[in-house]
């Protein structure tokens, strides 16, 4: 076995997968959560075996990794007997410094820490996970795979904000984009599924989950994306507002006394579908809309209107469009969202087959009609596999 361990660390939790570098099969997966609380939880899953769940205090990420190793030793495959050949880490923000997956060195860690002001909820936690994993696996290479890296191909016209450029450059203000690992994975999977060269396809990828983003991909390169300097910009999300007139914030500050903390809380945690309807989960929202709830219906209308606006804008920007891809939790599973987002676009060459769209198969599939000029696909994302692939490429390249 030659396994690659993929780690996704949060501030009080981390998820992991062990992926076979040759077959790309998931050998085991799990998570450790509630780190630093009075009672932590560790869950380990191995195909063909019962799930193992342990409840005990987990002081920090290093203690969490020891708990993970114990689960591997007891349930398998043992990482003590056969350590992974490399460890790949998801890192949210690479700024403009990191345009590809990078072997972790002390300098790389310094740079990840320096970029923490651009992603204060993510980069410090990602770094904690890296350092804990290095203690657990000191003799194997560790690789940082950045969410922002795929979008380093954006041209200035797409990444520049129209503010004083001295101010922008001094404070690193520009569009960076996120979900890059997912956008890269599904766009390449779409080309493979269609038997086409990636370089000849123009695609729009819609990553629709609790967080959501759209990306215009020209010949495999990201040329525009909806998320900006932070993951707040762009589409309507579960609890995030997406696009909003910045003067709204000035108005709330002047007229309602909202300080920076209150505005942050409002836009990131109390907006989006939750703010519109009181329901941040798409499943709950659909249920309420089906019962005739006016607020839920309007929230869905706003959500779909924003997606449609980005599809139209990116279609115009690309000039020629071959493929639209839906991915992530909502994009893969909610037929009504897919149909609603592309409704009325038949004259643009986008025609959805209702029967295909209603299919609940969890595989890559076509949902457009046979005569649709533009192919519409559902492609299940696999960010962990993409991190493993990039980790392998960096360490063996």
ABEGO torsion letter per residue (X at the ends): XBBBBBBBBBAABBBBBBBBAAAGBBABBEBBBGBGBABBBBBBBBBGBBBBBBBBBBABAAAAAAAAAAAAAAAOBBAAABBBABBBBBBABAEAABABBBBBBAAAAAAAAAAAAABAAAAAAAAAAAAAAAAABAABBBBBBBAAAAAAABBAAAABBBBBAAAAAAAGBBBAEBGAAAAAAAAAAAAAAAGBBAAABBBBBBBBBABBBBBBBBGGBBABBABBABAABEBBBAABAEBBBAAAAAAAAAAAGBBAAAAAAAAAAABEAAAAAGBABAAAAAAAAAAGBAAAAAAAAAAAAAAAAAAAAAAAAAGBBABBBBBEAAAAABAAAAAAAABGAAAAGBBBBAAAAABABBBBBBABBAABABBBBBBBBBAAAAAAAAAAAAAAX
